[in-house]
């Protein structure tokens, strides 16, 4: 059976027919390099989107609604008793909502290109946001359940072993820390393996179930995770340097916070953007598709779902 897999080829997409069942070889180095190339090729719409994403927070800042939230975080970091204000709900709700919109639009930018990513109706955007929220909530719930189950099983195992060995549970402190880190890494890999679901939603295909995304990313979980971290490291380093060497002195010199928020918004959104660029490449190389609709130039074929 012939399966179609869409992959990146510099500035355009092409369809590769994968007629055998041999594993697809994905180079982490190529993925990281092409992620930055992809971001650079779309730098103008990316900057425009970053500024748009920052505007709601700028408006909230100008109205003073963000001050209680900022004070809450400062008190929490200092170890003081933070005070909760009702206005903080606006920030707490707005932040994930803007992140959800940014995720959808950035996926569309990297998957469909500059010409087509904004070709979307309001009802279509609402459907994508609704499906993104539903799948995100499902993924969050499954992640919490998995983490609690693993913690319970491992904790029970350590307790039984400590009792049989006549040791106190404090003797397993270092081991418990190592196990906790291993659980978090494993959970992160599992989450990343399901993120191609959100790419399919943004591309307006039939929603790829979380289980199918997990299946298609088999044998590539570690490569995907390492690629994400490798792509993130330079961005985070640049963020730290710019914050300490440029943004902090500007704020101390009296530059309004709203201006720094707008000016440096592309840098603030960069971690999310580079992660989405990496996931987009794995999505197009691992998930089978029907042929493209060459008459329209749009990727209108549905993805091939599987039962696992």
VOPAGU-2260 file (C-alpha; in pm, 1 decimal, decimal comma):
REM VOPAGU-2260
SITE   aa  ch    i         X         Y         Z
SITE  UNK   A    0       0,0       0,0       0,0
SITE  UNK   A    1     135,8     340,1     -97,4
SITE  UNK   A    2     152,0     604,8     171,7
SITE  UNK   A    3     220,6     971,4     111,7
SITE  UNK   A    4     447,4    1161,4     344,8
SITE  UNK   A    5     494,4    1535,8     317,1
SITE  UNK   A    6     843,5    1664,5     398,6
SITE  UNK   A    7    1020,5    2000,0     386,6
SITE  UNK   A    8    1241,0    2088,2      93,2
SITE  UNK   A    9    1384,5    2431,8     167,3
SITE  UNK   A   10    1111,0    2685,3      81,8
SITE  UNK   A   11     844,7    2448,4     -43,0
SITE  UNK   A   12     678,8    2122,1      40,0
SITE  UNK   A   13     682,4    1816,1    -177,0
SITE  UNK   A   14     524,1    1475,7    -148,3
SITE  UNK   A   15     739,3    1170,3    -105,4
SITE  UNK   A   16     593,0     825,9    -179,6
SITE  UNK   A   17     710,4     585,0      84,6
SITE  UNK   A   18     651,6     247,6     -78,1
SITE  UNK   A   19     842,9      34,4     169,4
SITE  UNK   A   20     811,5     -22,8     540,3
SITE  UNK   A   21    1168,4      73,7     630,2
SITE  UNK   A   22    1197,7     316,9     923,6
SITE  UNK   A   23    1226,5     683,6     829,5
SITE  UNK   A   24    1567,3     820,1     924,0
SITE  UNK   A   25    1546,2    1166,9    1081,6
SITE  UNK   A   26    1865,1    1358,9    1153,5
SITE  UNK   A   27    1850,6    1567,7    1469,2
SITE  UNK   A   28    2110,7    1809,4    1329,7
SITE  UNK   A   29    1911,3    1862,7    1011,2
SITE  UNK   A   30    1590,0    1915,7    1206,4
SITE  UNK   A   31    1745,8    2181,7    1430,4
SITE  UNK   A   32    1910,8    2361,2    1138,6
SITE  UNK   A   33    1596,4    2355,4     924,9
SITE  UNK   A   34    1388,0    2477,5    1218,4
SITE  UNK   A   35    1593,0    2797,0    1235,9
SITE  UNK   A   36    1589,0    2826,4     856,3
SITE  UNK   A   37    1211,1    2787,7     860,6
SITE  UNK   A   38    1178,9    3056,6    1125,5
SITE  UNK   A   39    1407,1    3290,7     932,1
SITE  UNK   A   40    1219,6    3236,0     604,9
SITE  UNK   A   41     899,3    3343,6     780,7
SITE  UNK   A   42    1056,2    3614,9     993,6
SITE  UNK   A   43     830,6    3902,4     879,2
SITE  UNK   A   44     493,4    3738,8     952,5
SITE  UNK   A   45     646,6    3590,0    1268,5
SITE  UNK   A   46     742,5    3934,8    1398,7
SITE  UNK   A   47     396,9    4068,1    1311,5
SITE  UNK   A   48     228,8    3780,2    1495,2
SITE  UNK   A   49     454,7    3827,1    1798,2
SITE  UNK   A   50     354,4    4192,3    1828,1
SITE  UNK   A   51     -14,0    4100,8    1793,5
SITE  UNK   A   52      22,5    3836,7    2066,2
SITE  UNK   A   53     181,3    4097,5    2296,4
SITE  UNK   A   54     -89,4    4363,3    2248,5
SITE  UNK   A   55    -347,7    4212,2    2489,8
SITE  UNK   A   56     -88,5    4204,6    2768,2
SITE  UNK   A   57      13,2    4561,5    2686,9
SITE  UNK   A   58    -351,5    4671,3    2714,4
SITE  UNK   A   59    -388,5    4491,3    3047,5
SITE  UNK   A   60     -67,7    4652,8    3168,8
SITE  UNK   A   61    -189,3    5000,0    3071,2
SITE  UNK   A   62    -515,8    4942,7    3256,4
SITE  UNK   A   63    -327,2    4824,4    3565,1
SITE  UNK   A   64    -486,2    4479,3    3567,0
SITE  UNK   A   65    -148,0    4304,2    3558,3
SITE  UNK   A   66      -7,3    4480,4    3866,4
SITE  UNK   A   67    -173,0    4245,0    4120,8
SITE  UNK   A   68     -40,3    3944,6    3929,5
SITE  UNK   A   69     313,0    4089,7    3917,1
SITE  UNK   A   70     298,5    4168,9    4289,4
SITE  UNK   A   71     167,9    3817,3    4359,2
SITE  UNK   A   72     464,5    3660,4    4177,1
SITE  UNK   A   73     715,7    3892,0    4348,3
SITE  UNK   A   74     577,3    3808,0    4693,6
SITE  UNK   A   75     583,0    3437,7    4609,2
SITE  UNK   A   76     947,4    3454,1    4496,2
SITE  UNK   A   77    1044,6    3638,9    4813,4
SITE  UNK   A   78     874,9    3375,6    5028,1
SITE  UNK   A   79     613,6    3620,2    5154,1
SITE  UNK   A   80     241,9    3552,7    5182,5
SITE  UNK   A   81      99,0    3652,2    4842,4
SITE  UNK   A   82    -234,9    3828,6    4814,1
SITE  UNK   A   83    -483,2    3707,9    4556,1
SITE  UNK   A   84    -692,5    3960,9    4363,6
SITE  UNK   A   85    -990,8    3888,3    4141,3
SITE  UNK   A   86    -830,1    4083,8    3856,4
SITE  UNK   A   87    -564,4    3812,2    3835,9
SITE  UNK   A   88    -825,3    3590,6    3670,0
SITE  UNK   A   89    -795,4    3801,8    3354,6
SITE  UNK   A   90    -422,3    3730,6    3329,0
SITE  UNK   A   91    -461,1    3364,6    3423,8
SITE  UNK   A   92    -726,5    3310,7    3155,0
SITE  UNK   A   93    -570,7    3534,7    2890,3
SITE  UNK   A   94    -225,9    3375,9    2901,4
SITE  UNK   A   95    -328,2    3020,2    2799,7
SITE  UNK   A   96    -583,0    3159,0    2552,3
SITE  UNK   A   97    -318,9    3368,9    2370,5
SITE  UNK   A   98     -78,2    3075,4    2383,8
SITE  UNK   A   99    -341,4    2854,7    2220,9
SITE  UNK   A  100    -400,9    3105,9    1941,5
SITE  UNK   A  101     -25,8    3148,4    1894,4
SITE  UNK   A  102      19,1    2771,9    1870,9
SITE  UNK   A  103    -245,6    2738,1    1599,5
SITE  UNK   A  104    -121,4    3031,3    1391,0
SITE  UNK   A  105     246,9    2937,0    1419,9
SITE  UNK   A  106     170,7    2580,6    1315,2
SITE  UNK   A  107     -19,2    2719,2    1016,4
SITE  UNK   A  108     266,3    2954,5     929,9
SITE  UNK   A  109     526,1    2677,4     930,8
SITE  UNK   A  110     306,0    2415,2     764,7
SITE  UNK   A  111     117,3    2618,1     503,4
SITE  UNK   A  112     356,3    2906,3     440,7
SITE  UNK   A  113     318,4    3282,8     438,6
SITE  UNK   A  114      60,4    3293,8     158,5
SITE  UNK   A  115    -189,8    3048,5     304,6
SITE  UNK   A  116    -159,1    3053,8     682,5
SITE  UNK   A  117    -407,4    3339,9     725,3
SITE  UNK   A  118    -658,9    3196,9     478,9
SITE  UNK   A  119    -897,6    3098,5     751,6
SITE  UNK   A  120   -1251,2    3198,5     843,4
SITE  UNK   A  121   -1360,2    3303,6    1190,4
SITE  UNK   A  122   -1574,5    2987,7    1233,5
SITE  UNK   A  123   -1276,5    2782,9    1116,5
SITE  UNK   A  124   -1049,4    2947,8    1372,0
SITE  UNK   A  125   -1306,7    2890,1    1644,6
SITE  UNK   A  126   -1328,5    2521,2    1549,7
SITE  UNK   A  127    -949,5    2487,6    1560,4
SITE  UNK   A  128    -924,5    2660,3    1897,5
SITE  UNK   A  129   -1205,1    2447,5    2035,4
SITE  UNK   A  130   -1041,7    2125,8    1914,4
SITE  UNK   A  131    -701,1    2241,9    2040,0
SITE  UNK   A  132    -848,7    2311,7    2382,3
SITE  UNK   A  133   -1025,3    1974,8    2390,1
SITE  UNK   A  134    -717,0    1777,3    2290,6
SITE  UNK   A  135    -496,4    1984,9    2522,1
SITE  UNK   A  136    -728,1    1922,0    2817,0
SITE  UNK   A  137    -732,6    1551,3    2734,9
SITE  UNK   A  138    -353,1    1541,9    2713,8
SITE  UNK   A  139    -321,1    1730,5    3043,8
SITE  UNK   A  140    -559,6    1490,3    3215,6
SITE  UNK   A  141    -380,9    1183,2    3080,1
SITE  UNK   A  142     -43,7    1328,8    3182,8
SITE  UNK   A  143    -160,4    1393,5    3538,9
SITE  UNK   A  144    -307,5    1043,7    3567,6
SITE  UNK   A  145       9,6     885,9    3429,1
SITE  UNK   A  146     231,5    1085,7    3665,0
SITE  UNK   A  147      19,8    1000,6    3970,0
SITE  UNK   A  148       9,4     631,4    3879,5
SITE  UNK   A  149     384,7     613,5    3827,1
SITE  UNK   A  150     452,4     803,0    4149,7
SITE  UNK   A  151     217,2     573,1    4343,3
SITE  UNK   A  152     365,5     251,5    4200,3
SITE  UNK   A  153     725,9     359,5    4253,6
SITE  UNK   A  154     649,7     495,3    4602,1
SITE  UNK   A  155     477,3     170,2    4693,9
SITE  UNK   A  156     771,7     -31,4    4561,2
SITE  UNK   A  157    1022,1     175,1    4762,6
SITE  UNK   A  158     811,9     144,6    5078,7
SITE  UNK   A  159     783,2    -234,7    5046,9
SITE  UNK   A  160    1151,9    -275,3    4968,2
SITE  UNK   A  161    1253,3     -48,5    5258,9
SITE  UNK   A  162    1034,9    -248,4    5498,7
SITE  UNK   A  163    1174,2    -582,5    5383,4
SITE  UNK   A  164    1530,6    -455,1    5402,8
SITE  UNK   A  165    1476,9    -295,6    5742,1
SITE  UNK   A  166    1578,0      46,9    5614,5
SITE  UNK   A  167    1413,6     382,5    5660,0
SITE  UNK   A  168    1262,4     546,8    5355,6
SITE  UNK   A  169    1506,0     836,5    5401,1
SITE  UNK   A  170    1780,7     599,8    5284,3
SITE  UNK   A  171    1619,1     604,7    4940,0
SITE  UNK   A  172    1614,8     985,6    4916,7
SITE  UNK   A  173    1877,9    1019,4    4640,1
SITE  UNK   A  174    1725,9     727,2    4450,0
SITE  UNK   A  175    1380,3     882,7    4477,2
SITE  UNK   A  176    1514,3    1205,3    4328,3
SITE  UNK   A  177    1668,3    1019,4    4034,9
SITE  UNK   A  178    1344,3     827,5    3979,3
SITE  UNK   A  179    1143,9    1151,8    3989,2
SITE  UNK   A  180    1367,9    1302,4    3720,8
SITE  UNK   A  181    1333,1     986,6    3510,3
SITE  UNK   A  182     954,4    1005,4    3543,5
SITE  UNK   A  183     949,9    1368,4    3431,6
SITE  UNK   A  184    1172,1    1296,5    3130,3
SITE  UNK   A  185     959,7     998,0    3030,7
SITE  UNK   A  186     644,0    1205,8    3067,3
SITE  UNK   A  187     795,6    1482,2    2854,9
SITE  UNK   A  188     878,8    1233,9    2578,8
SITE  UNK   A  189     523,6    1098,0    2589,3
SITE  UNK   A  190     377,9    1448,8    2566,0
SITE  UNK   A  191     602,3    1550,0    2275,5
SITE  UNK   A  192     506,9    1233,7    2089,1
SITE  UNK   A  193     141,2    1343,3    2095,5
SITE  UNK   A  194     198,2    1702,5    1981,4
SITE  UNK   A  195     154,2    1618,0    1612,7
SITE  UNK   A  196    -217,9    1607,6    1691,9
SITE  UNK   A  197    -213,1    1986,4    1726,9
SITE  UNK   A  198     -34,1    2022,7    1394,1
SITE  UNK   A  199    -314,3    1833,4    1220,4
SITE  UNK   A  200    -573,3    2059,7    1385,4
SITE  UNK   A  201    -396,4    2376,5    1270,6
SITE  UNK   A  202    -364,4    2239,9     917,4
SITE  UNK   A  203    -742,2    2184,6     906,8
SITE  UNK   A  204    -711,3    1816,0     835,3
SITE  UNK   A  205    -909,5    1547,1    1009,0
SITE  UNK   A  206    -787,2    1564,3    1368,4
SITE  UNK   A  207    -510,9    1314,0    1428,6
SITE  UNK   A  208    -593,8    1133,3    1756,5
SITE  UNK   A  209    -338,1    1149,3    2034,8
SITE  UNK   A  210    -289,7     772,4    2012,6
SITE  UNK   A  211    -215,2     796,9    1639,8
SITE  UNK   A  212      37,7    1075,5    1694,7
SITE  UNK   A  213     199,3     856,3    1958,1
SITE  UNK   A  214     204,8     564,2    1714,3
SITE  UNK   A  215     352,5     754,4    1420,0
SITE  UNK   A  216     632,4     894,1    1638,0
SITE  UNK   A  217     743,8     547,0    1748,6
SITE  UNK   A  218    1121,4     497,6    1733,0
SITE  UNK   A  219    1159,3     877,7    1721,1
SITE  UNK   A  220    1061,7     983,3    2074,0
SITE  UNK   A  221    1417,0    1041,6    2194,6
SITE  UNK   A  222    1516,2    1212,4    1867,2
SITE  UNK   A  223    1216,7    1445,5    1893,0
SITE  UNK   A  224    1291,1    1530,8    2256,0
SITE  UNK   A  225    1661,9    1592,2    2198,8
SITE  UNK   A  226    1584,6    1800,1    1888,2
SITE  UNK   A  227    1345,9    2019,6    2088,2
SITE  UNK   A  228    1603,3    2076,7    2363,6
SITE  UNK   A  229    1885,9    2134,8    2113,1
SITE  UNK   A  230    1676,3    2393,5    1929,2
SITE  UNK   A  231    1563,5    2560,2    2252,8
SITE  UNK   A  232    1907,4    2603,2    2410,3
SITE  UNK   A  233    2032,9    2885,1    2181,8
SITE  UNK   A  234    1701,1    3069,4    2211,6
SITE  UNK   A  235    1699,6    3052,5    2590,8
SITE  UNK   A  236    2064,5    3159,9    2605,8
SITE  UNK   A  237    1992,2    3460,3    2383,7
SITE  UNK   A  238    1689,3    3546,0    2596,5
SITE  UNK   A  239    1899,2    3543,7    2912,6
SITE  UNK   A  240    2171,2    3759,3    2758,6
SITE  UNK   A  241    1929,7    4012,5    2609,6
SITE  UNK   A  242    1733,3    4034,1    2934,8
SITE  UNK   A  243    2039,7    4096,6    3150,2
SITE  UNK   A  244    2238,0    4314,4    2908,4
SITE  UNK   A  245    1966,2    4513,4    2731,8
SITE  UNK   A  246    1616,7    4486,6    2880,2
SITE  UNK   A  247    1714,1    4526,1    3247,4
SITE  UNK   A  248    1927,6    4840,2    3186,5
SITE  UNK   A  249    1651,5    4990,8    2971,6
SITE  UNK   A  250    1394,0    4935,4    3246,5
SITE  UNK   A  251    1627,6    5083,1    3504,9
SITE  UNK   A  252    1675,7    5384,1    3277,6
SITE  UNK   A  253    1301,2    5443,9    3286,3
SITE  UNK   A  254    1184,2    5289,1    2960,0
SITE  UNK   A  255     816,4    5190,1    3001,4
SITE  UNK   A  256     753,7    4819,0    3039,7
SITE  UNK   A  257     490,9    4824,6    2765,9
SITE  UNK   A  258     752,4    4934,6    2511,8
SITE  UNK   A  259     994,0    4658,0    2604,7
SITE  UNK   A  260     706,8    4409,5    2586,1
SITE  UNK   A  261     630,0    4514,0    2227,9
SITE  UNK   A  262     989,1    4562,2    2109,6
SITE  UNK   A  263    1111,5    4229,6    2243,0
SITE  UNK   A  264     791,5    4031,3    2177,5
SITE  UNK   A  265     956,0    3825,2    1897,3
SITE  UNK   A  266    1219,3    3714,3    2145,8
SITE  UNK   A  267     955,0    3627,4    2405,8
SITE  UNK   A  268     762,4    3410,6    2158,3
SITE  UNK   A  269    1078,6    3250,7    2013,6
SITE  UNK   A  270    1084,6    2941,9    2244,1
SITE  UNK   A  271     729,9    2846,4    2146,2
SITE  UNK   A  272     800,6    2918,0    1779,0
SITE  UNK   A  273    1115,2    2707,5    1758,0
SITE  UNK   A  274     946,4    2413,1    1932,2
SITE  UNK   A  275     657,3    2431,1    1685,5
SITE  UNK   A  276     904,3    2448,3    1395,2
SITE  UNK   A  277    1068,0    2126,8    1518,1
SITE  UNK   A  278     735,9    1947,5    1568,1
SITE  UNK   A  279     619,3    2061,4    1223,3
SITE  UNK   A  280     909,9    1882,9    1059,8
SITE  UNK   A  281     849,8    1558,4    1246,3
SITE  UNK   A  282     480,8    1586,3    1160,9
SITE  UNK   A  283     546,6    1616,5     788,3
SITE  UNK   A  284     804,0    1339,5     784,7
SITE  UNK   A  285     622,5    1083,4     998,0
SITE  UNK   A  286     248,3    1122,6     939,8
SITE  UNK   A  287     108,5     971,6     615,2
SITE  UNK   A  288    -110,0    1192,2     397,5
SITE  UNK   A  289    -327,5    1162,7      93,6
SITE  UNK   A  290    -188,4    1341,4    -214,1
SITE  UNK   A  291    -196,5    1718,3    -226,9
SITE  UNK   A  292    -470,4    1899,8    -414,4
SITE  UNK   A  293    -248,3    2045,7    -685,3
SITE  UNK   A  294    -536,1    2237,2    -841,3
SITE  UNK   A  295    -570,2    2460,3    -538,1
SITE  UNK   A  296    -216,4    2447,4    -410,7
SITE  UNK   A  297    -348,4    2374,8     -63,2
SITE  UNK   A  298    -288,4    2063,2     142,4
SITE  UNK   A  299    -649,3    1948,7     148,7
SITE  UNK   A  300    -595,1    1573,4     177,4
SITE  UNK   A  301    -680,1    1401,2     503,2
SITE  UNK   A  302    -425,7    1227,1     716,8
SITE  UNK   A  303    -437,2     852,1     730,8
SITE  UNK   A  304    -563,7     750,4    1073,3
SITE  UNK   A  305    -479,9     411,9    1222,2
SITE  UNK   A  306    -609,0     199,2    1503,0
SITE  UNK   A  307    -357,5     121,6    1770,0
